[in-house]
Amino acid sequence: MASAMKLRNQLLALACLLVFIAVGILYFRTWVVQKPFGIIVFLGDGLTSNTITTARLYEGEPITV
């Protein structure tokens, strides 16, 4: 009897968790305003055009003039 009660409580907790997650996803997709994320560019000291060109060539990008 006790194991059946424990299983029932676990299933009830799982069902509540799934409903909570579903409501959260629905809320986020419907009412939360989606804002674009910012882009952060890091430029290090001594980052010259020669260094950038060397990095491009290393990555296999073709040379453009």
PyMOL CGO cylinders between C-alpha atoms (Angstrom):
from pymol import cmd
from pymol.cgo import CYLINDER

trace = [
    CYLINDER, 0.00, 0.00, 0.00, 2.80, 2.42, 0.91, 0.3, 1, 1, 1, 1, 1, 1,
    CYLINDER, 2.80, 2.42, 0.91, 4.71, 1.75, -2.32, 0.3, 1, 1, 1, 1, 1, 1,
    CYLINDER, 4.71, 1.75, -2.32, 1.58, 2.42, -4.38, 0.3, 1, 1, 1, 1, 1, 1,
    CYLINDER, 1.58, 2.42, -4.38, 1.11, 5.72, -2.54, 0.3, 1, 1, 1, 1, 1, 1,
    CYLINDER, 1.11, 5.72, -2.54, 4.77, 6.63, -3.11, 0.3, 1, 1, 1, 1, 1, 1,
    CYLINDER, 4.77, 6.63, -3.11, 4.48, 5.84, -6.84, 0.3, 1, 1, 1, 1, 1, 1,
    CYLINDER, 4.48, 5.84, -6.84, 1.29, 7.89, -7.09, 0.3, 1, 1, 1, 1, 1, 1,
    CYLINDER, 1.29, 7.89, -7.09, 3.00, 10.87, -5.42, 0.3, 1, 1, 1, 1, 1, 1,
    CYLINDER, 3.00, 10.87, -5.42, 5.99, 10.59, -7.75, 0.3, 1, 1, 1, 1, 1, 1,
    CYLINDER, 5.99, 10.59, -7.75, 3.75, 10.48, -10.82, 0.3, 1, 1, 1, 1, 1, 1,
    CYLINDER, 3.75, 10.48, -10.82, 1.77, 13.45, -9.54, 0.3, 1, 1, 1, 1, 1, 1,
    CYLINDER, 1.77, 13.45, -9.54, 4.99, 15.41, -8.95, 0.3, 1, 1, 1, 1, 1, 1,
    CYLINDER, 4.99, 15.41, -8.95, 6.20, 14.53, -12.47, 0.3, 1, 1, 1, 1, 1, 1,
    CYLINDER, 6.20, 14.53, -12.47, 2.89, 15.64, -13.99, 0.3, 1, 1, 1, 1, 1, 1,
    CYLINDER, 2.89, 15.64, -13.99, 3.02, 18.94, -12.08, 0.3, 1, 1, 1, 1, 1, 1,
    CYLINDER, 3.02, 18.94, -12.08, 6.60, 19.51, -13.24, 0.3, 1, 1, 1, 1, 1, 1,
    CYLINDER, 6.60, 19.51, -13.24, 5.69, 18.87, -16.88, 0.3, 1, 1, 1, 1, 1, 1,
    CYLINDER, 5.69, 18.87, -16.88, 2.71, 21.23, -16.67, 0.3, 1, 1, 1, 1, 1, 1,
    CYLINDER, 2.71, 21.23, -16.67, 4.90, 23.90, -15.06, 0.3, 1, 1, 1, 1, 1, 1,
    CYLINDER, 4.90, 23.90, -15.06, 7.50, 23.59, -17.85, 0.3, 1, 1, 1, 1, 1, 1,
    CYLINDER, 7.50, 23.59, -17.85, 4.82, 23.69, -20.56, 0.3, 1, 1, 1, 1, 1, 1,
    CYLINDER, 4.82, 23.69, -20.56, 3.23, 26.82, -19.09, 0.3, 1, 1, 1, 1, 1, 1,
    CYLINDER, 3.23, 26.82, -19.09, 6.66, 28.46, -18.84, 0.3, 1, 1, 1, 1, 1, 1,
    CYLINDER, 6.66, 28.46, -18.84, 7.46, 27.73, -22.50, 0.3, 1, 1, 1, 1, 1, 1,
    CYLINDER, 7.46, 27.73, -22.50, 4.04, 28.96, -23.59, 0.3, 1, 1, 1, 1, 1, 1,
    CYLINDER, 4.04, 28.96, -23.59, 4.46, 32.15, -21.54, 0.3, 1, 1, 1, 1, 1, 1,
    CYLINDER, 4.46, 32.15, -21.54, 7.95, 32.80, -22.92, 0.3, 1, 1, 1, 1, 1, 1,
    CYLINDER, 7.95, 32.80, -22.92, 6.93, 32.28, -26.55, 0.3, 1, 1, 1, 1, 1, 1,
    CYLINDER, 6.93, 32.28, -26.55, 3.70, 34.26, -26.32, 0.3, 1, 1, 1, 1, 1, 1,
    CYLINDER, 3.70, 34.26, -26.32, 4.13, 37.20, -23.96, 0.3, 1, 1, 1, 1, 1, 1,
    CYLINDER, 4.13, 37.20, -23.96, 7.84, 37.83, -23.55, 0.3, 1, 1, 1, 1, 1, 1,
    CYLINDER, 7.84, 37.83, -23.55, 9.18, 40.33, -26.08, 0.3, 1, 1, 1, 1, 1, 1,
    CYLINDER, 9.18, 40.33, -26.08, 12.05, 38.79, -27.98, 0.3, 1, 1, 1, 1, 1, 1,
    CYLINDER, 12.05, 38.79, -27.98, 14.97, 41.21, -28.06, 0.3, 1, 1, 1, 1, 1, 1,
    CYLINDER, 14.97, 41.21, -28.06, 18.00, 40.74, -30.29, 0.3, 1, 1, 1, 1, 1, 1,
    CYLINDER, 18.00, 40.74, -30.29, 21.20, 39.89, -28.53, 0.3, 1, 1, 1, 1, 1, 1,
    CYLINDER, 21.20, 39.89, -28.53, 24.11, 42.31, -28.70, 0.3, 1, 1, 1, 1, 1, 1,
    CYLINDER, 24.11, 42.31, -28.70, 27.31, 41.51, -30.53, 0.3, 1, 1, 1, 1, 1, 1,
    CYLINDER, 27.31, 41.51, -30.53, 30.58, 42.23, -28.79, 0.3, 1, 1, 1, 1, 1, 1,
    CYLINDER, 30.58, 42.23, -28.79, 33.74, 42.61, -30.86, 0.3, 1, 1, 1, 1, 1, 1,
    CYLINDER, 33.74, 42.61, -30.86, 37.10, 42.39, -29.13, 0.3, 1, 1, 1, 1, 1, 1,
    CYLINDER, 37.10, 42.39, -29.13, 40.03, 44.07, -30.81, 0.3, 1, 1, 1, 1, 1, 1,
    CYLINDER, 40.03, 44.07, -30.81, 43.37, 43.36, -29.21, 0.3, 1, 1, 1, 1, 1, 1,
    CYLINDER, 43.37, 43.36, -29.21, 46.39, 45.64, -29.11, 0.3, 1, 1, 1, 1, 1, 1,
    CYLINDER, 46.39, 45.64, -29.11, 48.56, 45.28, -32.18, 0.3, 1, 1, 1, 1, 1, 1,
    CYLINDER, 48.56, 45.28, -32.18, 45.74, 43.85, -34.28, 0.3, 1, 1, 1, 1, 1, 1,
    CYLINDER, 45.74, 43.85, -34.28, 46.76, 45.27, -37.62, 0.3, 1, 1, 1, 1, 1, 1,
    CYLINDER, 46.76, 45.27, -37.62, 45.55, 44.55, -41.12, 0.3, 1, 1, 1, 1, 1, 1,
    CYLINDER, 45.55, 44.55, -41.12, 48.57, 42.26, -41.60, 0.3, 1, 1, 1, 1, 1, 1,
    CYLINDER, 48.57, 42.26, -41.60, 47.53, 40.16, -38.61, 0.3, 1, 1, 1, 1, 1, 1,
    CYLINDER, 47.53, 40.16, -38.61, 43.94, 39.93, -39.84, 0.3, 1, 1, 1, 1, 1, 1,
    CYLINDER, 43.94, 39.93, -39.84, 45.09, 38.96, -43.34, 0.3, 1, 1, 1, 1, 1, 1,
    CYLINDER, 45.09, 38.96, -43.34, 47.37, 36.28, -41.92, 0.3, 1, 1, 1, 1, 1, 1,
    CYLINDER, 47.37, 36.28, -41.92, 44.48, 34.88, -39.85, 0.3, 1, 1, 1, 1, 1, 1,
    CYLINDER, 44.48, 34.88, -39.85, 42.22, 34.82, -42.91, 0.3, 1, 1, 1, 1, 1, 1,
    CYLINDER, 42.22, 34.82, -42.91, 44.83, 33.00, -44.96, 0.3, 1, 1, 1, 1, 1, 1,
    CYLINDER, 44.83, 33.00, -44.96, 45.36, 30.51, -42.14, 0.3, 1, 1, 1, 1, 1, 1,
    CYLINDER, 45.36, 30.51, -42.14, 41.61, 29.77, -42.08, 0.3, 1, 1, 1, 1, 1, 1,
    CYLINDER, 41.61, 29.77, -42.08, 41.63, 29.19, -45.84, 0.3, 1, 1, 1, 1, 1, 1,
    CYLINDER, 41.63, 29.19, -45.84, 39.64, 32.26, -46.88, 0.3, 1, 1, 1, 1, 1, 1,
    CYLINDER, 39.64, 32.26, -46.88, 40.53, 33.41, -50.41, 0.3, 1, 1, 1, 1, 1, 1,
    CYLINDER, 40.53, 33.41, -50.41, 42.39, 36.64, -50.91, 0.3, 1, 1, 1, 1, 1, 1,
    CYLINDER, 42.39, 36.64, -50.91, 40.16, 39.54, -51.99, 0.3, 1, 1, 1, 1, 1, 1,
    CYLINDER, 40.16, 39.54, -51.99, 41.52, 42.78, -53.32, 0.3, 1, 1, 1, 1, 1, 1,
]
cmd.load_cgo(trace, "trace")
